[in-house]
């Protein structure tokens, strides 16, 4: 049997992103999303999630960009004096790789973000990370411990099925840099498998979308659906409404979010799911 989780990252980033995610769920084929506890649109996202009870909502854990949930004094190696997280992924990776960031500070901040989401009345279905930071072994280990302590048993698999991504890029346009990034992440798969076994974490058998970030047009999404293997696959997306509020965030994904929202709403995407006999699920139904 083929099962598919279509997950929208960045829930809470802006009201427009929230609107696009919920619309893609209510009117399209989106099944799941992950909420950013550090985001400016957090309260709006929580309200929208409660009005859409069939939308699976997990935690999109943030270690890059914005202000941490924890007080700076509790996580001094991770943030500056104002509580700001590293501004770039490259800067964060350099700090973590050099040993300048203490794993316990990462764990404390991830745990605080999960707790904030729970206090808002959301029971998280699963965990993933902003900018895919859990592909770094240090973050991966910290996330495993945090998931265990929080009683959350489902997590995103970071490594992508590259053959499907390569083929789908013929429809969405090839990005060599994104393919290279996805290929680099493949190196951590053995560590991730070991961590998932140690902490009894469940994960979809297949993951797609990293190499196609911001490029999943309706045609590219249909091509991925056509190529789905047996078992459960997660496709990562970033849908949303492109507006002035989004532009002010500085996110590199602007009109691309509109493209991916429209792909999830496209009748041909729903037709592809039905014609291939694919069962749409959220992480809530992952067994």
N, C-alpha and C positions, 0 to 999 in steps of 0.2 A: 504494500500500500504506500502511496505517496502522500505525505503530509507537508503542508507549507505554512510557515510563520512569516508574515510580512510585518516587519518591525520598523517603526518610525523613530529615529533618534531625535534628541533635542526638544522633547516636549517641555514646554515652559520657557523656551528661549525668548519668544515674543508672543503677543496675543495673535498676530497673524500666523505664526507657525502653529500655535495651538489650534486656531480655526481650521487651517489646512489639514492637520492631522485628524481631527475629529470628523471633518467632512469626508476625508478619504476612508474613514471607517464606516460612517453611517451611510454614505452613498456609494462607496467603492468596495475594494477588497482588502483593505488594511485590517489586520487582526490584532496588532500589538503595538505598544509604544514604550519608551523609557523616559522617565521624568528627571529633570535636572533640579536638584534641591537648591542649587546656588543661583538659579536664574531669576530674572526680573519678572517673568510672566508665570511664576510658580503658582500663586494663588488662583489666577485665572485658569491654569491648567488643571489644578485640583478640582475646581468647580465643574469644568467641562468633563473631566473623567467621571465624576460622580453622576453626571447626567447621561453618561454612555456606559452603562454597567457591563456590557458585553466586550468592551475594549480592554484587553489585557494591559496592565500598567506595571512596568518594572522600574528599576532605578538606573538612571544614566549617570554614573559616578564620575565626578569632575575633579581632575588633578591639574588641569591646565586652563588658565584664563579665569578671570573673575575673583570673587572674594570667597574665602573658605567659610564653612559653617562654624567650625571650631574657633574659639578665641586664639589669637596669635600665640599667647604664652603657652598654650597646650601643644602646639605643633610648630615650634620655632624653626626647625630645619626645613620645613616645607613652604612656609610663607614669609613675606617680609613683615616689617613692623606694623603695617596697616592691615595685615591679614590677606594680602593679595597672593594668589597662587602664581606660579611661573607663567609668563605670558605666552610662551611658545612651546610647542612640543619638543623641538630640538633642545631648548634650554632645560626643560624638565628632564629629558632623557640624559643629558650631560650631567646634571646634578645627581640624579639617581645612580647612574653608572659609576660616578666617581666616589660614591659612598657619602656624599654630602647630605643626603636626605635619609633620615632614620626610618626604617620600616615601621616602627611603632607610631611615628607621626602620620604616615600614610594610613595605617590601620585606624587610628583615632579619627581622622577626618572622614574616611569612608564610612565608618560606623555612625558618625554624627549625621552624615547625609541620609543614610538609611533611616535613622531614628526620626529625622525631621519629616520625611515622607510618611512614615507611619503615624506620627503625631497628627498629621493632616488628615488622617482617616483613609489612607491608601495602603492596602496590603500588597506589597510588591510581589509580582509573579516571578521575577528573575533579576539578574544583575548583568549590566554591561558597562563599558566605560567610554567617556568622551575622548575623542581622538585615539581610540583603540589602545589606551595606555596599558591595559592588562596584557598586551603582547610582550611587555617587558617582564623578564622573570622575577624581578624584585616586586613589582606591582602584582604580578600573578600570584605569588606566594602570600602577599598581604591580603589580597582579595579572597583567597581560599580560606584563610583564618577568619576574616570578617564574615564571610558567608556562613561558615560553621557557627560562629557565635550568634549570628542573627537568625539562624534557623532557616536560611534560604538555600534551597537545594538545586536551583536551576541557574545556569550561567551561559553566556554566549561563548561559543567556540571561536577563537580569534583567527584561526588559519582557514584560508579560503580554498575552494576547489578551482584551481587556476585554469584547467582546461575549459570549463564552462564559461569562465570569465573572459577568456581569450575569444571564444566563439561569439559571445554576446556583444563584444565590443565592435564587431562588424556592423551591428545595428545602431549602437550608441556612439560610435566614434572611438578610436583607440587612443588611450593615454598611456604612453610608455612609462611615465613616472609613477602613475598609480599601479600599473602592473608590476613595476619593480618593487614598490612598497609591499604589495600583496605577496610577492615572491619571498621577500625578506622575512615576512611574518611566518611563512611556512616553517622556518628553522626552529620555531619554538613549539611546534606541535607535540613532540615527544614529552617536553616538560609539562605542557598543559594536560596531556592524557594522564600523566603520573599524578598531577595535582588533583584532577577530577576524581581519580580513584581514591586518593588519600582522604579527601574530604567528602566523598560520596555525593559528588555533584553530577547532576544530569544535564546533558547538553544535546542539541540537535546533532544528528550525524554529519550534516553538511552545512556549510556557511557560504553565502555569496553576497556581493555588493560592495566590498572594499575597493576593488579595482574599478568599479563602475560608479563610485560616489559622484553624485551630481549629474550623471549621464544616463540614468535609467529612464529613457523615453518609453512610450507605450510599446514601440516595436522591440526595444531591447528587453523590456520586462517580459513580453510575450515569448521572446526567444529563450530566456532563462526558464520560464515555466515549461516550455516545450521540451527542455533538456533535463528536467528534474529527475534525479535518480530515485530508486526505491528508498523508503525510509523518510525521515523528517529533515527538511531543509529550512534554514532561516535565510531570508533575503533582507539585508539592511537597506533602509531608504531614509531620505531626508526631505519629506514633503512639507509644504507650507505656502502661505500667501506672501508674495514678494511685495513689501510696502516700505514706507519711509522708516518705520520703526526697525525693521530688519536691517536696512542699510546702516543705521546708526550703531548696530552691534559690531560692525566690522567683519562679520562672518564672510568667508570666501564663497559660501553658497548663497546666492541671491536668486536670480531667475531660475537657477537650477532646481530650487525647491518647488517652484511653480510647475516646472516640467515633470518632476516626479509625482507631485500631487495629481496632475492631469493623467499620468500613466496609470495610477491606481484607480482613477475614476473611469478610465476608458472601457467601453463595452467590450472591446476585443480582448482586454486582459481578463475580464470575467469569463468570456467565451473560452479562452485558452485554459483556464482552470477547469471549467466544466467538461471540455472536450477531452482533456487528459485524465479525468477522473480524480483530480487532486482534492484532498480534504484540507480546507483552511482551518487552522487552529491558532491559538495563542500559546504562550509558554504555560498558561494555566493548565492546558490539556496535555502537556508534554509528559510522557511516562517513561 
